[in-house]
Amino acid sequence: MTDTVAHAMLPLAKSSDTPAAVTMHGGGSGANIAAWLAVDGTEVAFVGRRGADIAGRNRDMELMGYGVDARLVMDPERPTGTCVVMVTHKGEQTMLSDPGANAALAPDDLPKDLFTPGSHLHVSGYTLLNTGSRQATLAAIAMARRAGMTISVDGASSAPLERVGAEPFLQMTNGAALLFVNADQGRVLTGRAEAEQAARVLNAWYPHVVMKVGAEGAMFYANGRPEPVRVPAPPVERIVDRTGAGDAFCAGFLPPWLDKKPPGEALTSGCRLAARAMALVGARPLL
């Protein structure tokens, strides 16, 4: 995705004009996670689809610049996906997304050489919530399971998650060992408004659940543990933009979790990268 970020200088004047700094950045949840993983020292490949346009070439080169093994299939008809990100003067964002070529991701686009024992598959929830890319994602999950890979998935965003429905999402992600959600996504999936209760319910579906709770940090729930592991969020001197903070968190959490480090260490690593992301405009680390 290409993110067009409009960062408002003042409170939004609805139906009128608000001064803003408008910039262009690489985006897309899965690609953001891959970028943060790569700059933090993890070997990572990203599978996706882009248009045969300048934006697509830029996103391809950008990912390679981060050190990501970018496996992007070029779509001859659809443009590279675009997202308009409106960020308030307090750092809260609202997104308007056009998936473009992402909506044509097909099972044949999946590079079979990446599905090997000992590797890990992380699935962006957006690829399941979009009907165009859903079959490719289900195929990737099936291939990963056959290869004996571990699988994680994130809850994407509460509004599209609500449109698809909790039960279909839970069924599609059957077999994932780890789920990342925030409180809003947890509410949609379980009907529980309280984050801790939602995470406990989700633990019946996923052996490991990470609940992101914003300024309060994050919690880790595992089957068999009587109490969650909690880590507070580190202080952020100035929150510039929350876009991509959840993606950065996933990238920080996954390597220590896969290395079987203590959950608190994985949570701390996730919060560390999320804090870095919130100090930047856009969803990606600086090159």
C-alpha positions as CSV (number, residue, x, y, z in Angstrom):
1,M,0.0,0.0,0.0
2,T,0.9,3.6,-0.4
3,D,-0.2,5.8,2.5
4,T,-1.1,9.4,1.9
5,V,-0.8,10.8,5.4
6,A,-2.5,14.1,6.2
7,H,-1.3,15.3,9.6
8,A,-3.6,18.0,10.9
9,M,-1.9,21.0,12.6
10,L,-5.1,22.0,14.4
11,P,-8.3,20.4,15.5
12,L,-10.2,19.2,12.4
13,A,-12.7,21.9,11.1
14,K,-15.5,19.7,9.8
15,S,-17.0,20.8,6.5
16,S,-14.2,23.5,6.3
17,D,-10.4,23.7,5.9
18,T,-7.7,22.6,8.3
19,P,-3.9,23.2,7.7
20,A,-2.0,19.9,7.5
21,A,1.3,18.4,6.5
22,V,0.7,15.9,3.7
23,T,3.3,13.2,3.0
24,M,3.6,9.9,1.1
25,H,4.8,6.7,2.8
26,G,4.9,2.9,2.3
27,G,2.1,1.2,4.1
28,G,0.0,-2.0,4.4
29,S,0.0,-3.9,7.7
30,G,1.9,-7.0,6.5
31,A,4.5,-4.9,4.7
32,N,4.9,-2.6,7.7
33,I,5.6,-5.6,10.0
34,A,8.1,-7.0,7.5
35,A,9.9,-3.6,7.4
36,W,10.1,-3.4,11.2
37,L,11.3,-7.0,11.5
38,A,14.0,-6.4,8.9
39,V,15.4,-3.2,10.4
40,D,15.4,-4.9,13.8
41,G,17.6,-7.7,12.5
42,T,15.2,-10.5,11.6
43,E,15.3,-12.4,8.3
44,V,11.9,-11.9,6.7
45,A,10.1,-12.3,3.4
46,F,6.9,-10.4,2.4
47,V,4.4,-11.9,-0.1
48,G,2.0,-9.4,-1.8
49,R,0.8,-7.9,-5.0
50,R,1.4,-4.5,-6.5
51,G,0.4,-2.6,-9.6
52,A,2.5,-2.1,-12.7
53,D,2.8,1.6,-11.7
54,I,5.4,4.0,-10.3
55,A,4.0,3.5,-6.8
56,G,4.4,-0.2,-7.1
57,R,8.0,0.0,-8.1
58,N,8.7,2.5,-5.3
59,R,7.1,0.1,-2.7
60,D,9.1,-2.8,-4.1
61,M,12.4,-0.9,-3.9
62,E,11.5,0.5,-0.5
63,L,11.0,-3.0,1.0
64,M,14.3,-4.2,-0.5
65,G,15.9,-1.1,1.0
66,Y,14.8,-2.3,4.5
67,G,16.3,-5.7,3.8
68,V,13.0,-7.5,3.2
69,D,12.9,-10.4,0.7
70,A,10.0,-8.8,-1.3
71,R,8.0,-11.3,-3.3
72,L,5.6,-9.0,-5.0
73,V,3.6,-10.2,-7.9
74,M,2.9,-7.4,-10.5
75,D,-0.8,-7.0,-11.4
76,P,-1.2,-5.9,-15.0
77,E,-4.6,-4.2,-14.5
78,R,-5.1,-3.1,-10.9
79,P,-3.1,-0.2,-9.4
80,T,-1.0,-0.4,-6.2
81,G,-3.2,-0.1,-3.2
82,T,-3.7,3.3,-1.6
83,C,-4.7,4.4,1.9
84,V,-5.6,8.0,2.9
85,V,-4.6,8.4,6.6
86,M,-6.1,11.4,8.3
87,V,-4.2,12.1,11.6
88,T,-5.5,14.6,14.1
89,H,-3.3,17.0,15.9
90,K,-3.4,14.5,18.9
91,G,-2.1,11.7,16.7
92,E,-5.3,9.7,16.3
93,Q,-5.9,8.4,12.8
94,T,-8.8,7.5,10.5
95,M,-8.1,5.5,7.3
96,L,-9.8,5.4,3.9
97,S,-8.4,2.3,2.1
98,D,-8.5,1.2,-1.6
99,P,-6.8,-2.2,-1.7
100,G,-6.0,-2.1,-5.4
101,A,-3.9,-5.0,-6.5
102,N,-4.0,-6.5,-3.0
103,A,-7.6,-7.6,-3.7
104,A,-6.3,-9.9,-6.5
105,L,-3.8,-11.8,-4.5
106,A,-4.2,-15.5,-5.6
107,P,-3.0,-18.9,-4.3
108,D,-0.7,-19.1,-7.3
109,D,1.1,-16.0,-6.1
110,L,2.4,-17.9,-3.0
111,P,6.1,-18.8,-3.4
112,K,6.3,-22.5,-2.3
113,D,10.0,-22.2,-1.3
114,L,9.1,-20.0,1.7
115,F,6.9,-22.6,3.3
116,T,9.5,-24.7,5.2
117,P,9.7,-26.4,8.6
118,G,11.1,-24.1,11.2
119,S,9.8,-20.9,9.5
120,H,6.9,-18.8,10.8
121,L,3.9,-17.4,8.9
122,H,2.4,-14.2,10.1
123,V,-0.9,-13.4,8.4
124,S,-2.3,-9.8,8.2
125,G,-5.9,-10.0,9.2
126,Y,-6.7,-7.6,6.3
127,T,-6.0,-10.4,3.8
128,L,-8.7,-12.5,5.3
129,L,-11.2,-9.7,5.6
130,N,-10.8,-8.8,1.9
131,T,-12.8,-11.3,-0.1
132,G,-10.4,-10.9,-3.1
133,S,-7.3,-12.1,-1.2
134,R,-9.0,-14.5,1.2
135,Q,-8.5,-17.7,-0.8
136,A,-4.8,-17.0,-1.1
137,T,-4.5,-16.4,2.6
138,L,-6.4,-19.6,3.4
139,A,-4.0,-21.4,1.1
140,A,-1.0,-19.9,2.8
141,I,-2.3,-21.1,6.2
142,A,-2.9,-24.6,4.9
143,M,0.6,-24.7,3.3
144,A,2.2,-23.5,6.6
145,R,0.3,-26.1,8.6
146,R,1.5,-28.9,6.2
147,A,5.1,-27.7,6.5
148,G,4.9,-27.7,10.3
149,M,5.3,-23.9,10.6
150,T,4.0,-21.8,13.4
151,I,1.3,-19.3,12.5
152,S,0.3,-15.9,13.9
153,V,-2.5,-13.6,12.8
154,D,-3.6,-10.1,13.8
155,G,-7.1,-8.7,14.0
156,A,-6.6,-6.0,11.4
157,S,-9.1,-3.3,12.2
158,S,-12.4,-3.4,14.2
159,A,-14.7,-1.9,11.5
160,P,-13.9,-4.4,8.7
161,L,-13.7,-7.2,11.3
162,E,-17.2,-6.4,12.4
163,R,-18.5,-6.4,8.8
164,V,-17.1,-9.9,8.2
165,G,-18.2,-11.2,11.6
166,A,-16.5,-12.9,14.5
167,E,-17.4,-16.5,13.7
168,P,-16.1,-16.5,10.1
169,F,-12.8,-14.9,11.3
170,L,-12.4,-17.4,14.1
171,Q,-13.0,-20.2,11.7
172,M,-10.7,-18.9,9.0
173,T,-7.8,-18.5,11.5
174,N,-8.2,-22.0,13.0
175,G,-4.8,-23.4,13.6
176,A,-3.0,-20.1,14.4
177,A,-0.9,-20.4,17.6
178,L,-0.9,-16.7,18.3
179,L,-3.5,-13.9,17.9
180,F,-2.7,-10.2,18.2
181,V,-5.7,-7.9,18.9
182,N,-6.5,-4.6,20.6
183,A,-9.4,-3.9,22.9
184,D,-11.8,-2.9,20.0
185,Q,-11.0,-6.0,18.0
186,G,-11.3,-8.2,21.0
187,R,-14.8,-6.7,21.7
188,V,-15.9,-7.4,18.1
189,L,-14.6,-11.0,18.3
190,T,-16.1,-11.9,21.7
191,G,-18.7,-9.3,22.6
192,R,-16.8,-8.5,25.8
193,A,-16.1,-4.8,26.4
194,E,-13.4,-5.4,29.0
195,A,-10.1,-6.2,27.4
196,E,-9.0,-8.8,29.9
197,Q,-12.3,-10.7,29.6
198,A,-12.1,-10.7,25.8
199,A,-8.6,-12.0,25.9
200,R,-9.6,-14.9,28.2
201,V,-12.4,-15.8,25.8
202,L,-10.1,-15.7,22.8
203,N,-7.7,-18.1,24.6
204,A,-10.2,-20.8,24.0
205,W,-9.5,-20.4,20.3
206,Y,-5.8,-19.5,20.2
207,P,-3.2,-21.0,22.6
208,H,-1.5,-17.6,22.8
209,V,-3.3,-14.2,22.8
210,V,-1.7,-10.8,22.9
211,M,-4.0,-8.0,23.9
212,K,-2.7,-4.5,23.1
213,V,-4.2,-1.9,25.4
214,G,-2.7,1.4,24.2
215,A,-1.1,3.6,26.8
216,E,-1.5,0.8,29.3
217,G,0.9,-1.5,27.3
218,A,0.1,-5.1,26.5
219,M,-1.0,-8.4,28.0
220,F,-0.1,-12.0,27.1
221,Y,-2.4,-14.9,27.7
222,A,-1.5,-18.5,27.3
223,N,-3.5,-21.7,27.9
224,G,-2.6,-23.1,31.3
225,R,-1.5,-19.8,32.8
226,P,-3.8,-18.6,35.7
227,E,-2.8,-15.0,35.2
228,P,-1.8,-12.9,32.2
229,V,1.7,-11.4,31.8
230,R,1.5,-7.6,31.7
231,V,4.0,-5.0,30.5
232,P,3.4,-1.3,30.7
233,A,3.9,0.9,27.6
234,P,7.2,2.9,27.8
235,P,6.8,6.7,27.9
236,V,6.7,8.4,24.6
237,E,7.9,12.0,24.9
238,R,5.7,13.2,22.0
239,I,3.2,11.0,20.1
240,V,3.4,12.1,16.4
241,D,1.4,9.5,14.7
242,R,-0.1,6.2,15.9
243,T,-0.3,4.7,12.4
244,G,1.6,1.4,12.2
245,A,2.3,1.2,16.0
246,G,0.4,-2.1,16.2
247,D,2.4,-3.4,13.2
248,A,5.6,-2.4,14.9
249,F,4.5,-4.1,18.1
250,C,3.9,-7.4,16.2
251,A,7.4,-7.1,14.7
252,G,9.0,-6.5,18.1
253,F,7.1,-9.4,19.8
254,L,7.5,-12.2,17.3
255,P,11.3,-12.8,17.3
256,P,11.6,-13.3,21.1
257,W,8.3,-15.3,21.2
258,L,9.6,-17.6,18.5
259,D,12.9,-17.9,20.4
260,K,10.8,-19.1,23.4
261,K,12.0,-16.2,25.5
262,P,9.8,-15.2,28.5
263,P,6.5,-13.6,27.5
264,G,7.4,-10.4,29.4
265,E,10.5,-10.0,27.3
266,A,8.5,-10.4,24.1
267,L,5.9,-7.9,25.3
268,T,8.7,-5.4,26.2
269,S,10.2,-5.8,22.8
270,G,6.9,-5.2,21.1
271,C,6.2,-2.1,23.2
272,R,9.7,-0.8,22.4
273,L,9.1,-0.8,18.6
274,A,5.6,0.5,19.0
275,A,7.0,3.5,20.9
276,R,9.5,4.1,18.1
277,A,6.7,4.0,15.5
278,M,4.6,6.6,17.4
279,A,7.4,9.0,17.3
280,L,7.5,9.0,13.5
281,V,5.1,10.2,10.7
282,G,3.9,7.1,8.8
283,A,3.9,3.4,9.6
284,R,7.4,2.4,8.6
285,P,10.8,2.9,10.2
286,L,13.1,5.5,8.8
287,L,15.5,4.3,6.1
